Amino acid sequence: MQFCRVRIVEFESNELELNGERVDAEIELWDCSGDRHYEKCWPAIRRDTHGVILVCRPDKDDAQSLLLWYTEFVERAGMNPVHVLILLHQTSEMTNDGPIADFRLPPAMCGLPMVPSNIDQDGENLRLEFNSFLCKVIADAKFRHTS
């Protein structure tokens, strides 16, 4: 049996509010580093997934490169595109927002939310966007669980 090493970050989020009510959630983020080396593990990573966050660096990554990940983790999983968030990451050294402004998703991914991500310069906005994304995913998971 082959084992793959992926980084799994587990945490509790207690800053969420759903319909005026505070919600605690246990979150697992599985990071496969954008590396196809872990492709044999993708079915395990995809199993029981409620949301997908795709991270790219617009100054280095082509938008087409996201299509593989979208196809594998969203379309193959039959996931609702509402449960997808794309983070356009830039490092603190970048002073040019041009790559983010020029970034265009492939037609199959049009309409997905894209959020600029620079923790050092705009960490609070990233936190708010992430919490909003979590609320969408949790609300839908709760609805499916009670239906």
Secondary structure, DSSP 8 states (H G I E B T S, - for coil): ------EEEEEEEEEEEETTEEEEEEEEEEE-TT-GGGGGGHHHHHTT---EEEEE-TTT--TTHHHHHHIIIIITTT--GGGEEEEEE--TT----HHHHH----GGGTT--EEEE-HHHHHHHHHHHHHHHHHHHHHHHHHHHH-
